[in-house]
Amino acid sequence: MSEVKTFMVRGTALFGESHYPVRQKFTRYVRALNETQAKELIYSSFGSKNKIKRKNIKIEEVKEVDPTTIQDKRMQDLMSLDRITI
């Protein structure tokens, strides 16, 4: 079984495409098995929460990071879990 890693994804996204388009930079930390899955998580997250199409999201950098260097409290809590029960 593969190990889940932490990735930092940087890029830009076009918000408000229909009325007042604004291209904004973003940096997100995601937990995924590989870089491809990390990109898919970003696309699905921006698409579902902000209604941004994939063609309007430009991912510039995806790299694996050391989990101890992350300042995001939500990611730290997520990494401390050993299992999730639904």
C-alpha positions in Angstrom: 0.0 0.0 0.0 1.3 3.5 -0.8 2.1 6.1 1.7 0.2 9.4 1.8 2.4 12.4 1.4 2.0 16.1 1.8 2.2 18.3 -1.3 2.4 22.1 -1.8 0.5 23.3 -4.9 1.1 26.8 -6.2 -0.6 28.5 -9.1 -3.2 31.0 -10.2 -7.0 30.8 -10.7 -9.5 33.1 -12.5 -12.2 34.1 -10.0 -15.4 35.7 -11.1 -15.1 34.8 -14.7 -18.5 36.1 -15.7 -18.7 39.5 -14.0 -15.4 41.0 -12.9 -12.6 38.5 -13.6 -9.7 38.5 -11.2 -6.7 36.2 -11.5 -5.4 35.4 -8.0 -2.4 33.4 -6.8 -2.9 30.5 -4.5 -0.9 28.1 -2.4 -2.6 25.0 -1.0 -1.3 22.1 1.0 -3.0 18.7 0.2 -2.5 15.1 1.3 -2.2 12.7 -1.7 -0.4 9.6 -2.9 1.3 11.4 -5.8 1.5 14.7 -7.7 -1.3 13.7 -10.2 -3.7 13.1 -7.4 -2.7 16.3 -5.7 -3.5 18.3 -8.9 -6.9 16.5 -9.1 -7.7 17.5 -5.5 -7.0 21.1 -6.4 -9.1 21.1 -9.5 -12.0 19.4 -7.7 -11.8 21.7 -4.7 -11.8 24.9 -6.7 -14.5 23.6 -9.0 -16.9 22.6 -6.3 -16.3 25.5 -3.8 -15.7 28.4 -6.2 -17.3 27.2 -9.5 -14.0 27.6 -11.4 -13.5 25.6 -14.5 -10.3 23.5 -14.9 -9.2 25.6 -17.9 -9.1 28.7 -15.6 -6.8 27.1 -13.0 -3.1 27.2 -13.9 -0.9 25.0 -11.6 2.7 26.2 -11.7 4.3 24.1 -9.1 3.6 20.8 -7.2 6.2 19.6 -4.8 6.4 17.3 -1.8 7.1 19.1 1.5 8.2 18.0 4.9 5.1 17.7 7.1 6.9 19.4 10.1 7.4 22.7 8.2 3.7 23.3 7.5 2.1 26.1 9.6 -1.5 25.3 8.6 -3.4 24.1 11.7 -5.9 22.1 9.7 -3.2 20.2 7.9 -1.3 19.5 11.1 -4.5 18.0 12.7 -5.1 15.9 9.6 -1.6 14.5 9.6 -1.9 13.6 13.3 -4.7 11.1 12.6 -3.8 7.5 12.2 -7.2 6.5 10.8 -10.6 8.0 9.9 -13.9 6.2 10.9 -17.0 7.1 8.9 
